[in-house]
Amino acid sequence: MITHETEVLVAGLGPVGATAALSLARQGIAVTAIEPLANSATDLRASTYHAPTLEILDDLGATEALFSHGLKAPIYQYRDRQTGEVFSFDMTEIADHTRFPYRIQCEQHRVTANIVSQLQLQPSATVLPGQRVLFVEQDAQGVTAYVENANTVERWRARYLVAADGASSVVRKVLGLQFPGFTYDEKFVCLTTEYPIEEAFENLSLVNYISDPKEWMVVLKVPGLWRILVPAPVGLSDEQLVSEEYKNGVFSRILGRPVDQDHDIITKHRTIYRAHQRVCERFAVGRIMLVGDSAHLNSPMGGFGMNSGIHDAVNASEKLVKVLRHGADSEQQLALYERQRQTITRNFVQAQTIENTRLMRDGWANARAERSEALTKLMNDREARRAYLLKQSMFTSLEQAAAIT
Ligand SMILES: Cc1cc2nc3c(=O)[nH]c(=O)nc-3n(C[C@H](O)[C@H](O)[C@H](O)COP(=O)(O)OP(=O)(O)OC[C@H]3O[C@@H](n4cnc5c(N)ncnc54)[C@H](O)[C@@H]3O)c2cc1C
């Protein structure tokens, strides 16, 4: 069997693996990235880029797609679907803290393709599409990965491996790691349309979380499309959930008028998926680091999944550069990566997305007055609101991670 060598092998070129590989390559590390797909997956996934993630990608020279194609969303809103109450949060209030006081709304696959194209320009990077990691093993000197391509299986020997191979990570499975947590009972349905949904709401922003015990909604704009995320009613089959009838029902309830064949709303996507809250028991084992969805999964309420994965990626690459170029202790650096990112995943990303999902589903129903009072208080308290904006845009979690020693 042919054996190739590299310093760092990255399994998976989603947004997280691509960021890790680009960050390493820009610092002169010989990095080889393995990806089964020929091009980034174009399914509907993350669309929100928080300010610190924009700073990271800007520092890596990978914001072309975001700024040429994405939509700037300085304001996000929480709405109560039943009372119509609206709370608007304006990120320009933290303009002194970031050069990007907004979220950018842009499809994940465009940004990933942009990061990969930058990676391909790096002299120390090799990108291998159409190949997949089948198995890994490690010893005191390095990691061996068995990689399948169209014709054969080859062996790759690396000093370190970054596992960015997504939610079903082969690397996590080969290491025999537990992925504890839970899966929400209800499925989520995502519908997209070019129809001007803003007609149905006064002053709708580009990012809206609309609570309702009957049918909460996340309403997000991406270039040219509104994305509507709703919970699937229990008891409906997948076939029913993607039917005309169900789609027309969702839009009739939003627009407050019948939507049928005569008043049709055309959708571009109708996607059903399940949301999970899971954190891998280890983020680093020997010379292997897990990043992104291979290490953690969360509900999409808040847009933290991909963003926190990108934060893992830069943290992991910083540690590897310290070890490979500055003689830092390998065991200590990988353990520090695990402490920093696993702690933040548990204490912030998981806790906040579980809370956000609870509030969308039933928080306002069971405690509407209390919730409304808390948000009103926040709107009237500049310092508290600033702390809230910094927390929800993920600055606070990055600062807390950096403070973990
Ligand atoms: C509908 C939906 C909406 C979402 N919305 C948001 C949002 O608004 N904000 C947010 O932050 N997050 C969101 N997320 C989550 C976000 O999409 C993921 O967190 C993100 O894709 C994780 O990136 P990743 O690179 O870790 O994994 P992935 O994007 O899954 O990439 C993993 C890569 O590894 C490759 N791979 C798989 N197996 C192997 C192997 N054996 N060897 C090598 N490579 C392999 C895959 O082909 C893939 O390219 C959403 C997710 C979904 C499903």
Ligand as a Chemical Component Dictionary entry (heavy atoms), coordinates in Angstrom:
data_LIG
# 
_chem_comp.id                   LIG 
_chem_comp.type                 NON-POLYMER 
_chem_comp.pdbx_formal_charge   0 
_chem_comp.three_letter_code    LIG 
# 
loop_
_chem_comp_atom.comp_id 
_chem_comp_atom.atom_id 
_chem_comp_atom.alt_atom_id 
_chem_comp_atom.type_symbol 
_chem_comp_atom.charge 
_chem_comp_atom.model_Cartn_x 
_chem_comp_atom.model_Cartn_y 
_chem_comp_atom.model_Cartn_z 
_chem_comp_atom.pdbx_ordinal 
LIG C1  C1  C 0 -30.889 22.980 8.307  1  
LIG C2  C2  C 0 -29.696 23.421 9.081  2  
LIG C3  C3  C 0 -29.582 24.756 9.441  3  
LIG C4  C4  C 0 -28.486 25.192 10.133 4  
LIG N1  N1  N 0 -28.395 26.526 10.456 5  
LIG C5  C5  C 0 -27.299 26.969 11.111 6  
LIG C6  C6  C 0 -27.114 28.376 11.396 7  
LIG O1  O1  O 0 -27.959 29.229 11.050 8  
LIG N2  N2  N 0 -25.977 28.757 12.022 9  
LIG C7  C7  C 0 -25.006 27.842 12.382 10 
LIG O2  O2  O 0 -23.977 28.265 12.949 11 
LIG N3  N3  N 0 -25.146 26.526 12.132 12 
LIG C8  C8  C 0 -26.252 26.062 11.488 13 
LIG N4  N4  N 0 -26.385 24.731 11.176 14 
LIG C9  C9  C 0 -25.318 23.806 11.539 15 
LIG C10 C10 C 0 -24.193 23.829 10.518 16 
LIG O3  O3  O 0 -24.670 23.576 9.219  17 
LIG C11 C11 C 0 -23.159 22.803 10.915 18 
LIG O4  O4  O 0 -22.815 23.069 12.269 19 
LIG C12 C12 C 0 -21.930 22.894 10.022 20 
LIG O5  O5  O 0 -22.180 22.383 8.735  21 
LIG C13 C13 C 0 -20.798 22.088 10.646 22 
LIG O6  O6  O 0 -19.687 22.152 9.817  23 
LIG P1  P1  P 0 -18.644 20.978 9.827  24 
LIG O7  O7  O 0 -17.598 21.405 8.847  25 
LIG O8  O8  O 0 -18.262 20.615 11.199 26 
LIG O9  O9  O 0 -19.449 19.713 9.286  27 
LIG P2  P2  P 0 -20.073 19.497 7.846  28 
LIG O10 O10 O 0 -20.534 20.760 7.256  29 
LIG O11 O11 O 0 -21.041 18.382 7.993  30 
LIG O12 O12 O 0 -18.825 19.008 6.982  31 
LIG C14 C14 C 0 -18.247 17.731 7.185  32 
LIG C15 C15 C 0 -17.493 17.370 5.940  33 
LIG O13 O13 O 0 -16.829 16.123 6.158  34 
LIG C16 C16 C 0 -16.968 15.329 5.014  35 
LIG N5  N5  N 0 -16.809 13.919 5.406  36 
LIG C17 C17 C 0 -17.760 13.077 5.861  37 
LIG N6  N6  N 0 -17.231 11.863 6.097  38 
LIG C18 C18 C 0 -15.913 11.943 5.801  39 
LIG C19 C19 C 0 -14.827 11.010 5.830  40 
LIG N7  N7  N 0 -15.026 9.734  6.202  41 
LIG N8  N8  N 0 -13.603 11.431 5.456  42 
LIG C20 C20 C 0 -13.398 12.740 5.082  43 
LIG N9  N9  N 0 -14.390 13.648 5.033  44 
LIG C21 C21 C 0 -15.630 13.262 5.392  45 
LIG C22 C22 C 0 -18.339 15.670 4.472  46 
LIG O14 O14 O 0 -18.464 15.355 3.086  47 
LIG C23 C23 C 0 -18.420 17.170 4.737  48 
LIG O15 O15 O 0 -17.960 17.932 3.657  49 
LIG C24 C24 C 0 -27.461 24.253 10.492 50 
LIG C25 C25 C 0 -27.575 22.919 10.142 51 
LIG C26 C26 C 0 -28.679 22.490 9.447  52 
LIG C27 C27 C 0 -28.777 21.044 9.086  53 
# 
loop_
_chem_comp_bond.comp_id 
_chem_comp_bond.atom_id_1 
_chem_comp_bond.atom_id_2 
_chem_comp_bond.value_order 
_chem_comp_bond.pdbx_ordinal 
LIG C1  C2  SING 1  
LIG C2  C3  SING 2  
LIG C2  C26 DOUB 3  
LIG C3  C4  DOUB 4  
LIG C4  N1  SING 5  
LIG C4  C24 SING 6  
LIG N1  C5  DOUB 7  
LIG C5  C6  SING 8  
LIG C5  C8  SING 9  
LIG C6  O1  DOUB 10 
LIG C6  N2  SING 11 
LIG N2  C7  SING 12 
LIG C7  O2  DOUB 13 
LIG C7  N3  SING 14 
LIG N3  C8  DOUB 15 
LIG C8  N4  SING 16 
LIG N4  C9  SING 17 
LIG N4  C24 SING 18 
LIG C9  C10 SING 19 
LIG C10 O3  SING 20 
LIG C10 C11 SING 21 
LIG C11 O4  SING 22 
LIG C11 C12 SING 23 
LIG C12 O5  SING 24 
LIG C12 C13 SING 25 
LIG C13 O6  SING 26 
LIG O6  P1  SING 27 
LIG P1  O7  DOUB 28 
LIG P1  O8  SING 29 
LIG P1  O9  SING 30 
LIG O9  P2  SING 31 
LIG P2  O10 DOUB 32 
LIG P2  O11 SING 33 
LIG P2  O12 SING 34 
LIG O12 C14 SING 35 
LIG C14 C15 SING 36 
LIG C15 O13 SING 37 
LIG C15 C23 SING 38 
LIG O13 C16 SING 39 
LIG C16 N5  SING 40 
LIG C16 C22 SING 41 
LIG N5  C17 SING 42 
LIG N5  C21 SING 43 
LIG C17 N6  DOUB 44 
LIG N6  C18 SING 45 
LIG C18 C19 SING 46 
LIG C18 C21 DOUB 47 
LIG C19 N7  SING 48 
LIG C19 N8  DOUB 49 
LIG N8  C20 SING 50 
LIG C20 N9  DOUB 51 
LIG N9  C21 SING 52 
LIG C22 O14 SING 53 
LIG C22 C23 SING 54 
LIG C23 O15 SING 55 
LIG C24 C25 DOUB 56 
LIG C25 C26 SING 57 
LIG C26 C27 SING 58 
# 
